[in-house]
Amino acid sequence: MLAPIVEILCDIDVFCKHRLQKTHARVLPNPARKRWWQCRLSRGEIITIIVLFHLSHI
């Protein structure tokens, strides 16, 4: 069961990294934006959790 989860995570992480690079080229920075804390999970990890939740049939 662990192997498919790792494969899904790797695929989603690669997709997110490529998508983030393309998005940064088109989005203007907002200097007034301040974050109070850093997120501990990457976008790929968050999307993987969502995908696995939907695959779990709960």
Beta strands, then each sheet from edge to edge (+ up, - down):
end
